[in-house]
Amino acid sequence: MNLKKLMVLTAAFSMVASITACSSGNNNGGNAAATNAPKDNATATDNSAATNAPAGNATAAAEITPEEGASLLVWESKEERPFAEEIAKQFTAKYNVPVKIEEVAPPDQVGKLTQDGPSGLAADVVLIPHDNLGKAVSASLLLPNDIFAEQTKADNTEASIVGSSFGGELYGYPRAAETYALYYNKSLVKEAPKTFDDVIAFSKTFTNKAKNKYGIMWEVGNMYFGYPFIATTGGYLFGKDGTDKDDIGLNNEGAIEGLKTFVKLKEALPIKSGDISADIKRSLFSSGDVAMDMTGPWELAAYKEALGDKLGVAPIPTIDGKTAISFSGIKIFGVNAYSQYPNAAKLYAHFASTKDAQLLLNKLIGSIPTNNEALKDAQITGDPFISAFAEQAKNSQPMPSIPEMGNVWSPVNAALPEIWDNNADPKAAMDKAVQQIKDLNNGATAK
């Protein structure tokens, strides 16, 4: 069974947005005495004397209490620091464990953990995109989510649990998800298009290259945004739930069928892939020169400010009569295997990813929950923008988290522009990309 069949699950999103890292310095928040070897899992979770329980998870939390004198260092993104400061304040009030926040871009955290973990300088709790999980686990950098495993699985969407697991074991504590959807300008597009044929029909009346006006725009050379044109009609990345590096479905019959729609959309967007960037697209959509933009929730605040009540968000239009499947990314907390305070770190990772925490994150930042109850909360269902992303998420696939995922981006991000810019045959271009991926998988370390 391929990835598509196994991983079209309920609400899930992916963190794929690029975030600017800030220097974290060398202060480890009180962990200078950390040993140079990962904590033994049995020792780290030997909490037979624990008695205190956080609200909402009494059974699991009764088995764990913070170590005496514990203090924590947590790595967070710059954009989400307001949430981190507030949740850390709540955690300290509840458990009397001081928490220090340092800004490190989530995509950079595994690399930094690799360097700083053994020396005791790394954070106790890290925040990473789930597609970095395989690299972290393979390097023995993270402790499993064991104490709270059953609670985490029961509370969160199935897709977020898939994204938080590696090798059949749960490591992450999912806290947010993201995918992309279709933004549209209601003053230009009266009703969200249901199909990409509708997009093309509208664009015939709007697109004017000479005036730099386009019916739709997205980053056509980026596989993350191009994945619907591969997966919706039967393509996939890796087989066996995203774990089989030798089963690649990027050039199968279904993928090539979906890429026909990709090619047809050049009529709506007759420019080179290299002429499209996030900044250019944002500017054109905000000014009304692009009527529709396929992108993620990270643009929501800016687009609401620019368009006001003219802004609409809807699921991605269907492709070849099939509901569009997008990529999704899960932001997950992980516990540093070298942490001096694994009990406190596990408590924090759980505490900061509960229903209430995820709703707080949504309120402050606009993130999409993975918690099932949070997704049903009026705070989410009553928001027309967030609920549209949640609807798209029902038909999203979490990116594979195996280390070989790092070998996919460059070949496919070269193939898509070849198809778009140079009219390359989709089958030939994707065959070449797949061969490059296989060569990297079998002969080079994933980066």
ZIQUI-V360585 format. One record per pair of residues at least 24 apart in sequence whose C-alpha atoms are under 7 Angstrom apart, sorted by the first residue. I is the first residue (numbers start at 1). J is the second residue. D is the distance in Angstrom with one decimal. If there is no record, write none. Layout:
I,J,D  I,J,D
//
This chain:
1,240,6.4  2,239,4.7  2,240,5.9  2,241,6.9  3,236,5.9  3,238,6.3  3,239,5.0  3,240,6.1  3,241,4.9  3,242,5.6  4,231,6.8  4,234,6.9  4,236,6.0  6,241,5.9  7,159,6.9  7,241,6.6  7,397,5.5  8,395,5.6  8,396,5.9  8,397,5.5  9,158,6.4  9,159,5.4  9,394,6.0  9,395,6.6  9,396,7.0  10,157,6.1  10,158,6.4  10,159,6.2  10,393,6.8  10,394,4.4  11,157,6.2  11,159,6.9  11,370,6.9  11,390,5.9  11,393,4.5  11,394,4.5  12,157,7.0  12,159,5.7  12,160,5.9  12,177,5.2  12,178,6.5  12,328,6.1  12,330,6.9  12,370,6.4  12,393,5.0  12,394,6.8  12,396,6.6  13,177,3.5  13,178,2.9  13,179,4.3  13,328,4.1  13,329,4.7  13,330,5.6  13,393,6.0  14,177,5.1  14,178,3.9  14,179,4.9  14,327,6.8  14,328,3.6  14,329,2.0  14,330,4.7  14,398,6.8  15,129,5.8  15,177,6.6  15,178,5.6  15,329,4.4  15,330,5.8  15,331,6.1  16,329,6.3  19,105,5.6  20,105,5.9  21,103,6.8  21,104,4.9  21,105,4.3  22,103,5.4  22,104,5.5  23,103,6.8  23,104,6.8  24,102,5.6  24,103,6.0  24,104,6.4  26,121,6.3  27,121,6.7  28,73,6.3  28,121,4.7  28,122,6.1  28,123,6.5  29,71,6.9  29,72,6.1  29,73,5.0  29,100,6.1  30,71,6.2  31,120,6.2  31,121,7.0  31,340,6.3  32,120,5.9  32,121,6.9  34,120,4.8  34,338,6.8  34,339,6.4  34,340,5.0  35,120,6.6  35,338,6.9  36,118,4.8  36,119,5.9  36,120,6.9  37,118,6.4  37,338,6.2  38,337,4.8  38,338,4.3  39,337,5.8  39,338,5.8  44,342,5.9  44,343,6.7  45,343,6.8  60,147,6.0  60,148,5.7  64,343,6.3  65,343,6.2  65,344,6.7  66,343,5.2  66,344,4.3  67,341,6.2  67,343,6.4  67,344,6.4  70,97,6.0  70,341,6.0  70,344,6.8  71,97,5.4  71,98,4.9  71,99,6.0  72,98,6.3  72,99,4.7  72,100,6.2  72,124,6.0  72,345,6.9  73,99,5.8  73,100,4.8  73,101,6.0  73,123,4.7  73,124,5.4  73,125,6.7  74,100,6.2  74,101,5.0  74,102,6.3  74,123,5.2  74,124,6.0  74,125,4.9  74,126,6.0  75,101,6.0  75,102,5.0  75,103,5.7  75,104,5.7  75,123,6.0  75,125,6.6  75,126,5.2  75,127,6.4  76,101,6.7  76,102,6.1  76,103,5.0  76,104,5.7  76,105,7.0  76,127,6.2  77,103,5.3  77,104,5.5  77,105,5.0  77,106,6.2  78,103,5.4  80,365,6.5  83,361,5.8  83,364,6.4  87,352,6.3  91,348,7.0  110,136,6.1  117,338,5.9  118,338,6.4  120,338,6.7  123,336,6.9  124,335,5.9  124,336,5.1  124,339,5.1  124,345,5.9  125,333,6.6  125,334,5.7  125,335,4.8  125,336,6.0  125,345,6.0  125,349,6.8  126,333,5.6  126,334,5.2  126,335,6.4  127,331,6.7  127,332,5.6  127,333,4.6  127,334,6.3  128,331,5.8  128,332,5.6  128,333,6.5  129,329,6.6  129,330,5.9  129,331,4.8  129,332,6.4  130,163,5.6  130,164,6.2  130,329,6.4  130,330,5.3  130,331,5.9  130,332,6.2  130,401,6.3  131,399,6.0  131,400,5.9  131,401,4.0  132,401,6.1  133,401,5.7  134,166,6.2  134,401,5.1  134,402,4.6  134,403,5.3  135,402,7.0  135,403,5.1  141,336,6.0  141,337,5.2  142,334,6.3  142,335,5.5  142,336,4.9  142,337,4.6  143,171,6.6  143,335,5.6  143,336,6.3  143,337,4.9  144,170,6.0  144,171,4.2  145,170,5.6  145,171,4.6  145,172,6.1  155,371,5.6  155,372,5.9  156,370,5.4  156,371,4.3  156,372,5.2  157,370,5.7  157,371,6.3  157,372,5.9  159,398,6.6  160,330,6.2  160,370,6.4  163,330,6.3  163,398,6.1  163,401,7.0  164,332,6.7  171,334,6.7  172,332,5.4  172,333,5.6  172,334,5.2  173,332,5.2  173,333,4.9  173,334,6.5  173,349,6.3  173,350,6.4  173,353,6.5  174,330,6.7  174,331,6.1  174,332,4.3  174,333,6.4  174,353,6.5  174,370,6.7  175,331,6.0  175,332,5.7  175,353,4.7  175,358,6.1  175,369,6.5  175,370,6.1  176,330,6.0  176,331,5.3  176,367,6.1  176,368,5.4  176,369,4.8  176,370,5.5  177,329,5.8  177,330,4.5  177,331,6.0  177,368,5.5  177,369,6.2  177,370,6.1  178,328,5.7  178,329,5.6  178,330,6.6  178,368,6.3  179,296,5.8  179,326,6.8  179,327,6.1  179,328,4.6  179,329,6.6  179,389,7.0  179,393,6.4  180,294,6.5  180,295,4.8  180,296,4.0  180,297,6.8  180,389,6.8  181,294,5.6  181,295,5.8  181,296,6.2  181,313,6.9  181,314,6.1  181,315,5.1  181,316,5.3  181,389,6.0  181,392,6.5  182,292,6.6  182,293,5.8  182,294,4.6  182,295,6.7  182,313,5.6  182,314,5.2  182,315,5.8  182,316,5.4  183,292,5.5  183,293,5.1  183,294,6.2  183,312,5.7  183,313,4.5  183,314,6.5  184,291,5.8  184,292,4.4  184,293,6.5  184,311,6.1  184,312,5.1  184,313,6.1  185,291,5.5  185,292,6.5  185,310,5.7  185,311,5.2  185,312,6.2  186,310,4.9  186,311,5.9  186,312,6.2  187,310,6.0  188,291,6.3  189,291,6.8  192,314,6.5  193,317,6.3  194,317,4.9  194,318,6.3  195,317,4.3  195,318,4.5  195,319,6.5  196,317,5.5  196,318,6.2  196,319,6.3  200,265,6.6  200,268,5.7  203,268,5.2  204,268,6.9  207,268,6.3  212,289,6.9  213,289,4.7  213,290,5.8  214,268,6.5  214,269,5.9  214,289,6.4  214,290,4.9  214,291,6.7  215,268,5.8  215,290,5.7  215,291,5.0  215,292,6.1  216,268,6.5  216,269,6.5  216,290,6.0  216,291,5.8  216,292,4.5  216,293,5.7  217,269,6.6  217,281,6.8  217,290,6.8  217,292,6.4  217,293,5.1  217,294,6.7  218,293,5.8  218,294,5.3  218,295,6.9  219,276,6.1  219,277,6.6  220,273,5.8  221,273,5.6  221,413,5.6  221,416,5.4  221,417,5.1  222,413,5.4  223,409,6.9  223,412,6.3  223,413,5.7  224,327,6.3  227,326,6.1  227,327,6.4  228,324,5.7  228,325,5.0  228,326,5.1  229,258,4.6  229,259,5.2  229,261,6.9  229,262,6.1  230,255,4.3  230,258,5.4  230,259,6.3  231,255,6.3  231,325,6.1  232,258,6.8  232,319,6.8  232,322,6.6  232,323,6.8  232,324,5.3  232,325,5.0  233,257,6.6  233,258,5.5  242,400,4.9  243,400,7.0  243,402,6.2  245,404,6.7  250,430,6.7  250,434,6.8  251,427,6.4  251,430,5.2  251,431,5.8  256,426,6.4  256,427,6.1  258,319,7.0  259,426,6.8  263,420,6.6  272,421,5.6  273,417,6.0  273,420,7.0  273,421,6.6  313,385,5.6  313,388,6.1  314,388,5.3  315,388,6.1  315,389,6.8  315,391,6.6  315,392,5.0  316,392,7.0  324,395,6.9  325,395,5.1  325,396,5.1  325,397,7.0  326,395,6.7  326,396,4.6  326,397,6.3  327,396,5.4  327,397,5.1  327,398,6.0  327,399,6.3  328,396,5.7  328,397,5.5  328,398,4.6  328,399,6.2  329,398,5.5  329,399,6.2  403,446,5.9  404,441,6.1  404,446,5.3  406,446,5.3  406,447,5.3  407,437,5.8  407,440,6.2  407,441,6.9  407,446,5.5  407,447,6.8  408,437,5.8  411,436,6.4  411,437,6.7
//
